[in-house]
């Protein structure tokens, strides 16, 4: 992270900033949990085309993509936004997976004219959430607009994620941008608030504990244009395509909630409630990401297909789990 930006945030973010799921004022958030990897060079688009799940050749400066990188076995290593700038592709990904993703991409470079550069010192990330935000990202059957519309000016690029905005701003302009938003009524909020809205939107972010645990369809990437089935080969493509054309993923992503006095972690397992006492509990799902406000937990849950319709769910300590929709999110 840019040192001046870090020092500025230390003076701007109150120590007791709290997360509110439905704030009555617009919120501004320093997205320090993300990093920016810049992919540049004459071969950058063709290189990414052979590694990622989306059709990178269709990436434009007006429309960004939510994409993924898979292992040869078709398991998702990481998800990220791809943003096209004038001279490079910017990959916005979890900071915790930056080194892993950069190292794995480097292994495929060979003699390609591609440079991988961490841009966290020159670019800062800011999130803007409108007041009383409760609207999910989109539903494809009702919304035919391009996803992730992108705008750029001299100092910043903005990605529209439903009704909220992800801002990529030059580090030397970030403090001024932050102050300007404050003058327009934006109040400082927490990373937890952005994570909560990501969950409402069905955006599946991975962690070091969940990397390579799921194929893309289990994360509903096919529902948010995160997979191209016509672009040709890329690492892991055979498994992803086989699931699409010859079968169907047995798991999908749902939005759920529970009340828990303890903090829940990604990888926490969910079980069917109705099982004979003599039957060992069998996990039917796994938490992907969690946001918590007091004892109320909201999370994205990767769950076996039949189970979210047929049986009550619980945690291992018998805490009831409730789905917030009757079907996978964004379906």
C-alpha positions as CSV (number, residue, x, y, z in Angstrom):
1,X,0.0,0.0,0.0
2,X,1.1,3.5,-0.7
3,X,2.8,4.9,2.4
4,X,1.2,8.4,2.2
5,X,-2.2,6.8,1.6
6,X,-1.8,4.6,4.7
7,X,-0.8,7.5,6.8
8,X,-3.8,9.5,5.5
9,X,-6.2,6.7,6.3
10,X,-4.8,6.4,9.9
11,X,-6.0,10.0,10.4
12,X,-9.4,9.6,8.6
13,X,-10.8,6.3,9.9
14,X,-12.2,6.4,13.5
15,X,-11.0,3.6,15.7
16,X,-14.6,2.7,16.6
17,X,-16.0,2.7,13.1
18,X,-18.8,0.1,13.0
19,X,-20.5,-1.9,10.3
20,X,-24.1,-1.2,9.4
21,X,-25.9,-3.4,7.0
22,X,-28.4,-0.6,6.1
23,X,-26.8,2.7,6.6
24,X,-29.0,5.8,6.1
25,X,-26.1,7.7,4.7
26,X,-23.8,6.9,1.7
27,X,-20.6,5.1,2.8
28,X,-17.0,5.4,1.7
29,X,-14.6,2.5,2.4
30,X,-10.8,2.1,1.9
31,X,-10.6,-1.3,0.2
32,X,-7.3,-2.2,1.8
33,X,-8.1,-6.0,1.6
34,X,-7.5,-5.8,-2.2
35,X,-4.4,-5.4,-4.3
36,X,-3.8,-4.3,-7.9
37,X,-1.6,-6.4,-10.2
38,X,-0.8,-4.7,-13.5
39,X,-0.3,-7.0,-16.6
40,X,1.4,-5.1,-19.4
41,X,3.3,-5.7,-22.6
42,X,2.6,-6.5,-26.2
43,X,1.4,-10.1,-25.4
44,X,-0.6,-9.3,-22.3
45,X,-4.1,-9.9,-23.7
46,X,-3.2,-13.1,-25.5
47,X,-1.4,-14.3,-22.4
48,X,-4.3,-13.7,-20.1
49,X,-6.7,-15.3,-22.7
50,X,-4.9,-18.6,-22.2
51,X,-5.0,-18.5,-18.4
52,X,-8.4,-17.0,-17.3
53,X,-12.0,-18.1,-17.5
54,X,-13.4,-15.0,-19.3
55,X,-12.8,-13.9,-22.9
56,X,-10.2,-11.3,-22.2
57,X,-10.1,-10.2,-25.8
58,X,-13.5,-8.7,-25.3
59,X,-12.3,-6.6,-22.4
60,X,-12.8,-2.9,-23.1
61,X,-12.1,0.4,-21.3
62,X,-15.9,0.8,-21.0
63,X,-16.8,-2.7,-19.5
64,X,-14.7,-4.6,-17.0
65,X,-15.0,-8.4,-16.2
66,X,-15.2,-10.5,-13.1
67,X,-13.0,-13.4,-13.9
68,X,-11.1,-16.4,-12.4
69,X,-7.9,-18.3,-12.8
70,X,-8.1,-22.1,-12.5
71,X,-5.7,-24.9,-11.7
72,X,-5.2,-27.6,-14.4
73,X,-7.8,-29.6,-12.5
74,X,-10.4,-26.8,-13.1
75,X,-10.3,-25.6,-9.5
76,X,-10.5,-21.8,-8.9
77,X,-7.3,-20.4,-7.6
78,X,-8.6,-16.9,-7.3
79,X,-11.3,-14.5,-8.5
80,X,-10.8,-10.9,-9.5
81,X,-11.9,-7.9,-11.5
82,X,-10.2,-7.2,-14.8
83,X,-10.0,-3.6,-15.8
84,X,-8.5,-2.4,-19.1
85,X,-6.5,0.8,-18.9
86,X,-4.8,2.6,-21.8
87,X,-1.6,0.6,-21.5
88,X,-2.3,-2.5,-19.3
89,X,-4.8,-4.8,-17.7
90,X,-5.4,-4.2,-14.0
91,X,-6.3,-7.2,-11.9
92,X,-8.1,-6.3,-8.6
93,X,-7.7,-9.3,-6.3
94,X,-7.6,-10.2,-2.6
95,X,-4.3,-9.0,-1.1
96,X,-4.0,-12.4,0.6
97,X,-3.8,-14.2,-2.8
98,X,-1.6,-11.7,-4.6
99,X,1.7,-13.6,-4.2
100,X,0.1,-16.9,-5.1
101,X,-1.6,-15.5,-8.3
102,X,1.5,-13.6,-9.4
103,X,3.8,-16.7,-8.9
104,X,1.4,-19.0,-10.8
105,X,1.0,-16.6,-13.7
106,X,4.8,-16.2,-13.9
107,X,5.2,-19.9,-14.4
108,X,3.3,-19.6,-17.7
109,X,5.2,-16.6,-19.1
110,X,7.9,-18.4,-21.0
111,X,9.1,-15.9,-23.6
112,X,5.9,-13.9,-23.8
113,X,6.3,-10.1,-23.8
114,X,4.4,-9.6,-20.6
115,X,5.3,-7.8,-17.4
116,X,3.6,-8.5,-14.0
117,X,3.8,-5.5,-11.7
118,X,2.3,-4.9,-8.3
119,X,0.7,-1.4,-8.6
120,X,-0.3,-0.9,-4.9
121,X,2.2,2.0,-4.5
122,X,0.7,4.0,-7.5
123,X,-3.0,3.1,-7.3
124,X,-5.5,3.1,-4.4
125,X,-8.9,1.4,-4.1
126,X,-12.0,3.0,-2.7
127,X,-15.5,1.7,-2.4
128,X,-18.7,3.8,-2.5
129,X,-22.1,2.4,-1.3
130,X,-25.3,4.4,-1.6
131,X,-27.6,4.9,1.4
132,X,-30.0,2.1,2.4
133,X,-28.3,-0.4,0.1
134,X,-30.2,-3.7,-0.1
135,X,-30.3,-4.4,-3.8
136,X,-28.5,-7.4,-5.2
137,X,-26.1,-7.0,-8.1
138,X,-28.5,-8.0,-10.9
139,X,-30.6,-10.8,-12.3
140,X,-29.6,-11.6,-15.8
141,X,-33.1,-12.5,-17.0
142,X,-34.4,-9.1,-16.0
143,X,-31.3,-6.9,-16.7
144,X,-29.7,-7.0,-20.1
145,X,-27.3,-4.1,-19.5
146,X,-23.5,-4.8,-19.6
147,X,-22.2,-5.7,-16.2
148,X,-19.4,-3.7,-14.5
149,X,-19.6,-0.6,-16.7
150,X,-16.4,1.4,-16.4
151,X,-15.5,5.1,-16.7
152,X,-12.1,6.8,-16.6
153,X,-10.8,10.3,-16.3
154,X,-7.3,11.8,-15.7
155,X,-7.0,10.5,-12.1
156,X,-9.4,7.7,-11.6
157,X,-11.4,4.8,-13.0
158,X,-14.8,3.7,-11.7
159,X,-16.5,0.3,-12.0
160,X,-20.2,0.2,-11.4
161,X,-21.1,-3.0,-9.4
162,X,-24.9,-2.7,-9.4
163,X,-25.7,0.5,-7.5
164,X,-22.3,0.8,-5.8
165,X,-18.9,1.9,-7.2
166,X,-15.4,0.6,-7.0
167,X,-12.9,3.4,-7.6
168,X,-9.3,2.9,-8.8
169,X,-7.6,6.3,-8.1
170,X,-4.0,7.5,-8.6
171,X,-2.2,7.5,-5.3
172,X,-1.3,11.2,-5.6
173,X,-5.0,12.1,-6.0
174,X,-6.5,9.6,-3.5
175,X,-6.6,11.9,-0.5
176,X,-8.3,14.7,-2.5
177,X,-10.8,12.2,-3.9
178,X,-11.6,11.0,-0.4
179,X,-12.1,14.5,0.9
180,X,-14.4,15.4,-2.1
181,X,-16.7,12.4,-1.4
182,X,-16.9,13.5,2.3
183,X,-18.1,16.9,1.1
184,X,-20.9,15.0,-0.8
185,X,-22.1,13.3,2.4
186,X,-20.2,10.0,2.3
187,X,-19.5,8.7,5.8
188,X,-16.5,6.4,6.6
189,X,-17.4,2.8,6.9
190,X,-15.7,-0.6,7.3
191,X,-14.3,-3.4,5.2
192,X,-17.1,-5.5,6.7
193,X,-19.7,-3.3,5.1
194,X,-18.2,-3.8,1.6
195,X,-17.9,-7.6,2.3
196,X,-21.5,-7.7,3.2
197,X,-22.6,-6.0,0.0
198,X,-20.3,-8.3,-2.0
199,X,-22.3,-11.2,-0.5
200,X,-25.6,-9.6,-1.4
201,X,-24.3,-9.3,-4.9
202,X,-23.1,-12.9,-5.1
203,X,-19.5,-12.0,-5.8
204,X,-17.4,-15.0,-4.6
205,X,-14.0,-13.9,-3.2
206,X,-11.6,-16.7,-2.2
207,X,-9.0,-16.8,0.6
208,X,-5.9,-18.9,1.2
209,X,-8.2,-21.4,2.9
210,X,-10.6,-21.8,0.0
211,X,-8.3,-21.5,-3.0
212,X,-8.6,-24.5,-5.3
213,X,-11.6,-25.9,-3.4
214,X,-14.3,-25.3,-6.1
215,X,-14.8,-25.3,-9.8
216,X,-16.2,-22.1,-11.3
217,X,-19.8,-23.2,-11.6
218,X,-19.9,-24.0,-7.8
219,X,-19.3,-20.3,-7.3
220,X,-22.0,-19.3,-9.8
221,X,-19.4,-17.6,-12.0
222,X,-21.4,-18.8,-15.0
223,X,-24.3,-16.6,-13.7
224,X,-22.3,-13.4,-13.6
225,X,-20.5,-13.7,-17.0
226,X,-17.4,-15.0,-15.3
227,X,-16.9,-17.9,-17.7
228,X,-16.8,-18.0,-21.5
229,X,-17.7,-21.4,-23.0
230,X,-16.7,-20.3,-26.5
231,X,-13.3,-18.6,-26.2
232,X,-11.2,-21.7,-26.6
233,X,-8.6,-23.3,-24.4
234,X,-7.3,-22.0,-21.0
235,X,-5.8,-23.7,-18.0
236,X,-8.5,-25.9,-16.5
237,X,-10.9,-25.4,-19.4
238,X,-11.5,-29.1,-20.1
239,X,-13.0,-29.7,-16.6
240,X,-15.1,-26.5,-16.7
241,X,-16.4,-27.2,-20.2
242,X,-17.2,-30.9,-19.3
243,X,-19.3,-29.8,-16.3
244,X,-21.2,-27.3,-18.5
245,X,-21.8,-29.5,-21.6
246,X,-22.0,-33.1,-20.2
247,X,-23.4,-32.6,-16.7
248,X,-24.2,-30.0,-14.1
249,X,-22.5,-28.8,-11.0
250,X,-23.8,-30.6,-7.9
251,X,-23.1,-27.5,-5.8
252,X,-23.9,-23.8,-6.1
253,X,-23.7,-20.5,-4.2
254,X,-26.4,-19.4,-1.9
255,X,-26.9,-16.5,0.5
256,X,-27.6,-17.5,4.0
257,X,-27.6,-16.3,7.6
258,X,-27.5,-17.4,11.2
259,X,-27.1,-16.1,14.7
260,X,-23.8,-17.0,16.4
261,X,-22.0,-15.6,19.5
262,X,-18.7,-16.7,18.0
263,X,-17.0,-15.5,14.9
264,X,-17.5,-17.8,11.9
265,X,-14.7,-18.5,9.4
266,X,-14.7,-19.4,5.8
267,X,-14.6,-23.2,5.5
268,X,-17.0,-23.6,8.4
269,X,-19.2,-26.5,7.4
270,X,-23.0,-26.7,7.3
271,X,-25.0,-29.8,7.9
272,X,-28.5,-31.2,7.4
273,X,-30.6,-30.9,10.6
274,X,-32.9,-33.9,10.0
275,X,-30.7,-37.0,10.4
276,X,-31.2,-40.0,12.5
277,X,-29.4,-39.8,15.9
278,X,-27.3,-42.7,15.0
279,X,-26.2,-41.2,11.7
280,X,-22.9,-39.2,11.7
281,X,-23.4,-35.7,10.5
282,X,-22.5,-35.3,6.9
283,X,-21.5,-31.8,5.7
284,X,-23.7,-30.6,2.8
285,X,-22.1,-27.2,2.4
286,X,-19.2,-24.8,3.3
287,X,-19.1,-21.1,4.1
288,X,-17.2,-19.1,1.5
289,X,-17.2,-15.6,3.1
290,X,-18.8,-14.2,6.2
291,X,-19.8,-10.7,7.4
292,X,-20.9,-10.3,11.0
293,X,-22.8,-7.6,12.8
294,X,-23.0,-8.5,16.5
295,X,-24.4,-12.0,16.6
296,X,-26.0,-11.8,13.2
297,X,-23.9,-13.5,10.5
298,X,-24.6,-13.3,6.8
299,X,-22.5,-15.5,4.4
300,X,-22.2,-17.0,1.0
301,X,-22.6,-20.8,1.2
302,X,-21.5,-23.3,-1.3
303,X,-24.1,-26.1,-0.9
304,X,-25.1,-29.4,-2.4
305,X,-28.0,-28.9,-4.9
306,X,-30.8,-31.1,-3.4
307,X,-30.1,-30.0,0.2
308,X,-31.0,-26.4,0.0
309,X,-34.6,-27.3,-1.1
310,X,-35.3,-30.4,1.0
311,X,-34.0,-30.0,4.6
312,X,-33.3,-27.6,7.4
313,X,-29.7,-26.7,7.9
314,X,-27.4,-26.2,10.9
315,X,-23.9,-25.6,12.0
316,X,-22.1,-28.4,13.9
317,X,-23.3,-26.9,17.2
318,X,-26.9,-27.1,16.0
319,X,-27.2,-23.4,15.3
320,X,-29.9,-23.1,12.7
321,X,-28.9,-21.8,9.2
322,X,-31.5,-20.0,7.1
323,X,-31.2,-19.4,3.3
324,X,-32.1,-15.9,2.3
325,X,-33.4,-17.0,-1.1
326,X,-35.0,-20.2,-2.3
327,X,-32.5,-20.7,-5.1
328,X,-28.8,-20.1,-5.8
329,X,-28.0,-16.4,-5.9
330,X,-28.1,-14.6,-9.3
331,X,-29.9,-17.6,-10.9
